Amino acid sequence: MKISRSLVFGLTALAGSIAAAPAVANDMYKSGVGGLYAGLNYTFFNIEEGSDDVDVGALSAKVGALATPYFGVEARAGFGVDDDSVDGIDFSVDNFFGGYATLNLANESPATPYVIFGLTRVELEAEGPLGTATEDDSDFSYGIGVNVEMAPQVSGNLEYMRYYDKDNVTVDGLGLGVTFNF
């Protein structure tokens, strides 16, 4: 069996490019970071129910993994820390949690834009003089955001997300946070 020089050259070039790919990918996708991550967010929620419109706040934690520089999965959970009142009734986000996928626009800059989508379970609470009422339900969630590398393995993020939109109730959030990559 005769092996041509061009085949040997081609296989050698392919092996060299595969060996160099991780180093090139790390430089090429600077803002994609990669691997496992965890973070904390403060989210300014806007809850609209009919003509009522309240603004509340929540703290949340997230853990996730970037399977590629372009695709990741994460889980989030949080609880309300700031209530708002309308006509003597206090509204709040009691808690929320969900699972999401991210599509990232990895690039050479420190900023990585992304879209996020998944399923969120939200528990809302209204407390007034006649008692407390809670409502919890799940819905498809989606949003956009940007991660900005602030230091090696640390990034900040800004994100808008529609967490819930059912039965004349919408829950939107504008989140600010920090993420630590491992």
Sine and cosine of phi, psi and omega as CSV:
sin_phi,cos_phi,sin_psi,cos_psi,sin_omega,cos_omega
0.00,0.00,0.80,-0.60,-0.06,-1.00
-0.98,-0.21,0.78,-0.63,0.02,-1.00
-0.96,-0.27,0.81,-0.59,-0.03,-1.00
-0.98,0.22,0.45,-0.89,0.04,-1.00
-0.89,0.46,-0.58,0.82,-0.02,-1.00
-0.92,0.38,-0.57,0.82,0.05,-1.00
-0.92,0.39,-0.70,0.71,0.03,-1.00
-0.88,0.47,-0.70,0.71,0.02,-1.00
-0.87,0.48,-0.69,0.72,0.00,-1.00
-0.89,0.45,-0.70,0.72,0.02,-1.00
-0.92,0.40,-0.63,0.78,0.04,-1.00
-0.90,0.44,-0.68,0.73,0.01,-1.00
-0.91,0.42,-0.65,0.76,0.02,-1.00
-0.90,0.44,-0.72,0.70,0.01,-1.00
-0.88,0.47,-0.65,0.76,0.03,-1.00
-0.91,0.42,-0.63,0.77,-0.01,-1.00
-0.95,0.32,-0.58,0.82,0.06,-1.00
-0.92,0.40,-0.67,0.74,0.01,-1.00
-0.91,0.42,-0.57,0.82,-0.02,-1.00
-1.00,0.08,-0.22,0.97,-0.09,-1.00
-0.84,0.55,-0.72,0.70,-0.01,-1.00
-0.86,0.51,-0.66,0.75,-0.01,-1.00
-0.92,0.40,-0.67,0.74,0.01,-1.00
-0.92,0.38,-0.67,0.74,-0.01,-1.00
-0.89,0.46,-0.63,0.78,0.01,-1.00
-0.90,0.43,-0.62,0.78,0.04,-1.00
-0.96,0.27,-0.64,0.76,-0.08,-1.00
-0.92,0.38,-0.61,0.79,-0.06,-1.00
-0.94,-0.34,0.83,0.56,-0.06,-1.00
-0.78,0.62,-0.71,0.70,-0.08,-1.00
-0.99,0.12,-0.15,0.99,0.00,-1.00
-0.97,0.23,-0.35,0.94,0.02,-1.00
0.81,0.59,-0.97,0.24,0.05,-1.00
0.98,-0.20,0.25,-0.97,0.05,-1.00
0.98,0.19,-0.39,-0.92,-0.03,-1.00
-1.00,0.07,0.47,-0.88,0.04,-1.00
-0.52,-0.85,0.36,-0.93,0.09,-1.00
-0.59,-0.81,0.46,-0.89,-0.03,-1.00
-0.33,-0.94,0.13,-0.99,0.04,-1.00
-0.80,-0.60,0.61,-0.79,0.02,-1.00
-0.71,-0.70,0.52,-0.85,0.26,-0.97
-0.93,-0.36,0.79,-0.61,-0.06,-1.00
-0.88,-0.47,0.78,-0.62,0.12,-0.99
-1.00,0.02,0.97,-0.25,-0.01,-1.00
-1.00,0.00,0.61,-0.79,0.18,-0.98
-0.89,-0.46,0.85,-0.52,0.00,-1.00
-0.92,-0.39,0.83,-0.55,0.06,-1.00
-0.88,-0.47,0.81,-0.59,0.09,-1.00
-0.71,-0.70,0.96,-0.29,-0.08,-1.00
0.89,0.47,-0.84,-0.54,0.01,-1.00
-1.00,-0.04,-0.12,0.99,0.03,-1.00
-0.98,0.18,0.67,-0.75,-0.02,-1.00
-0.64,-0.77,0.92,-0.40,-0.02,-1.00
-0.81,-0.59,0.45,-0.89,0.04,-1.00
-0.87,-0.49,0.86,-0.52,-0.02,-1.00
-0.78,-0.63,0.16,-0.99,0.00,-1.00
-0.80,-0.60,0.43,-0.90,0.00,-1.00
-0.55,-0.83,0.52,-0.86,0.16,-0.99
-0.98,-0.22,0.60,-0.80,0.03,-1.00
-0.57,-0.82,0.36,-0.93,0.09,-1.00
-0.86,-0.51,0.47,-0.88,0.04,-1.00
-0.66,-0.75,0.52,-0.86,0.14,-0.99
-0.71,-0.70,0.58,-0.81,-0.02,-1.00
-0.25,-0.97,-0.03,-1.00,0.01,-1.00
-0.56,-0.83,0.65,-0.76,0.14,-0.99
-1.00,-0.07,0.93,-0.36,0.02,-1.00
-0.94,0.34,-0.59,0.81,0.09,-1.00
-0.64,-0.77,0.14,-0.99,0.08,-1.00
-0.88,0.47,-0.28,0.96,-0.08,-1.00
-0.96,-0.28,-0.28,0.96,-0.10,-0.99
-0.70,-0.71,0.74,-0.68,0.05,-1.00
-0.64,-0.77,0.26,-0.97,0.10,-1.00
-0.76,-0.65,0.55,-0.84,0.02,-1.00
-0.45,-0.89,0.35,-0.94,0.08,-1.00
-0.85,-0.53,0.59,-0.81,0.00,-1.00
-0.72,-0.70,0.49,-0.87,0.12,-0.99
-0.51,-0.86,0.60,-0.80,-0.02,-1.00
-0.39,-0.92,0.09,-1.00,0.00,-1.00
-0.55,-0.83,0.42,-0.91,-0.03,-1.00
-0.96,0.28,0.61,-0.79,0.04,-1.00
-0.78,-0.63,-0.14,0.99,-0.02,-1.00
-0.62,-0.78,0.81,-0.58,-0.02,-1.00
-0.98,-0.19,0.21,-0.98,0.11,-0.99
-0.67,-0.75,0.51,-0.86,-0.03,-1.00
-0.90,-0.44,0.64,-0.77,0.12,-0.99
-0.70,-0.72,0.85,-0.52,0.02,-1.00
0.80,0.60,0.67,0.74,0.04,-1.00
0.98,0.19,0.13,0.99,0.02,-1.00
-0.93,-0.38,0.81,-0.59,0.02,-1.00
-1.00,0.02,0.82,-0.58,0.04,-1.00
-0.95,-0.30,0.57,-0.83,0.05,-1.00
-0.40,-0.92,0.33,-0.94,0.21,-0.98
-1.00,-0.03,0.93,-0.37,-0.01,-1.00
-0.94,0.35,-0.78,0.63,0.07,-1.00
-0.28,-0.96,0.24,-0.97,0.09,-1.00
-0.39,-0.92,0.45,-0.89,0.12,-0.99
-0.41,-0.91,0.37,-0.93,-0.02,-1.00
-0.15,-0.99,0.15,-0.99,0.06,-1.00
-0.83,-0.55,0.67,-0.75,-0.16,-0.99
-0.63,-0.78,0.35,-0.93,0.17,-0.99
-0.89,-0.46,0.54,-0.84,0.04,-1.00
-0.84,-0.54,0.64,-0.77,0.15,-0.99
-0.92,-0.40,0.91,-0.42,-0.15,-0.99
-0.96,-0.28,0.60,-0.80,0.07,-1.00
-0.99,-0.16,0.96,0.29,-0.02,-1.00
-0.88,0.48,0.64,-0.77,-0.05,-1.00
-0.40,-0.92,-0.07,-1.00,-0.06,-1.00
-1.00,0.10,-0.15,0.99,-0.02,-1.00
-1.00,0.07,0.18,-0.98,0.06,-1.00
-0.97,0.26,-0.13,0.99,-0.02,-1.00
-0.97,-0.24,0.76,-0.64,0.04,-1.00
-0.86,-0.51,0.97,-0.23,0.10,-1.00
-0.94,0.33,0.46,-0.89,0.02,-1.00
-0.46,-0.89,0.34,-0.94,0.22,-0.98
-0.91,-0.42,0.52,-0.86,-0.04,-1.00
-0.72,-0.69,0.61,-0.79,0.04,-1.00
-0.46,-0.89,0.46,-0.89,0.00,-1.00
0.16,-0.99,-0.45,-0.89,-0.06,-1.00
-0.84,-0.54,0.74,-0.67,0.00,-1.00
-0.82,-0.57,0.66,-0.75,0.18,-0.98
-0.96,-0.28,0.83,-0.56,-0.05,-1.00
-0.86,-0.51,0.70,-0.71,0.12,-0.99
-0.90,-0.44,0.89,-0.45,0.01,-1.00
-0.97,-0.23,0.51,-0.86,-0.03,-1.00
-0.74,-0.68,0.67,-0.75,0.10,-0.99
-0.80,-0.60,0.82,-0.57,-0.04,-1.00
-0.83,-0.55,0.81,-0.59,-0.01,-1.00
-0.67,-0.75,-0.14,-0.99,-0.04,-1.00
-0.90,0.43,-0.40,0.92,-0.02,-1.00
-1.00,-0.08,0.04,1.00,0.02,-1.00
0.74,-0.67,-0.21,-0.98,-0.05,-1.00
-0.87,-0.50,0.69,-0.72,0.07,-1.00
-0.83,-0.55,0.68,-0.73,0.06,-1.00
-0.84,-0.55,0.51,-0.86,0.05,-1.00
-0.68,-0.74,0.78,-0.62,0.08,-1.00
-0.75,-0.66,0.61,-0.79,-0.03,-1.00
-0.30,-0.95,0.26,-0.97,0.01,-1.00
-0.90,-0.43,0.46,-0.89,0.04,-1.00
-0.39,-0.92,0.33,-0.94,0.10,-0.99
-0.92,0.39,0.72,-0.70,-0.03,-1.00
-0.85,-0.52,0.48,-0.87,0.01,-1.00
-0.42,-0.91,0.39,-0.92,0.02,-1.00
-0.10,-1.00,-0.05,-1.00,0.04,-1.00
-0.71,-0.70,0.42,-0.91,0.02,-1.00
-0.27,-0.96,-0.04,-1.00,0.06,-1.00
-0.56,-0.83,0.72,-0.69,0.16,-0.99
-0.98,-0.18,0.71,-0.71,0.00,-1.00
-0.83,-0.56,0.87,-0.50,0.00,-1.00
-0.92,0.40,0.84,-0.54,0.00,-1.00
-0.97,-0.25,-0.47,0.88,0.02,-1.00
-0.36,-0.93,0.23,-0.97,0.06,-1.00
-0.83,0.55,0.80,-0.60,0.04,-1.00
0.95,0.32,0.16,0.99,0.03,-1.00
-0.74,-0.67,0.76,-0.65,0.06,-1.00
-0.67,-0.74,0.44,-0.90,0.11,-0.99
-0.98,-0.21,0.37,-0.93,0.04,-1.00
-0.61,-0.79,0.45,-0.89,0.09,-1.00
-0.77,-0.64,0.73,-0.69,-0.12,-0.99
-0.51,-0.86,0.65,-0.76,0.20,-0.98
-0.94,-0.35,0.69,-0.72,-0.02,-1.00
-0.58,-0.82,0.67,-0.75,0.17,-0.99
-1.00,-0.08,0.97,-0.26,-0.06,-1.00
-0.99,0.13,-0.55,0.83,-0.16,-0.99
-0.43,-0.90,0.66,-0.75,0.05,-1.00
-0.42,-0.91,1.00,0.06,-0.02,-1.00
-0.52,-0.85,0.48,-0.88,0.16,-0.99
0.75,0.66,0.72,0.69,0.05,-1.00
0.91,0.41,0.35,0.94,0.06,-1.00
-0.82,-0.57,0.78,-0.63,0.10,-0.99
-0.83,-0.56,0.61,-0.79,0.06,-1.00
-0.79,-0.61,0.93,-0.36,0.04,-1.00
-0.93,-0.37,0.46,-0.89,0.03,-1.00
-0.65,-0.76,0.63,-0.78,0.15,-0.99
-0.90,-0.43,0.92,-0.39,-0.11,-0.99
-0.94,-0.35,0.59,-0.81,0.12,-0.99
-0.84,-0.54,0.70,-0.71,-0.05,-1.00
-0.35,-0.94,-0.02,-1.00,0.05,-1.00
-0.74,-0.68,0.61,-0.79,-0.03,-1.00
-0.78,-0.62,0.68,-0.74,0.02,-1.00
-0.92,-0.40,0.81,-0.59,-0.02,-1.00
-0.99,-0.17,0.62,-0.79,-0.02,-1.00
-0.92,-0.40,0.00,0.00,0.00,0.00
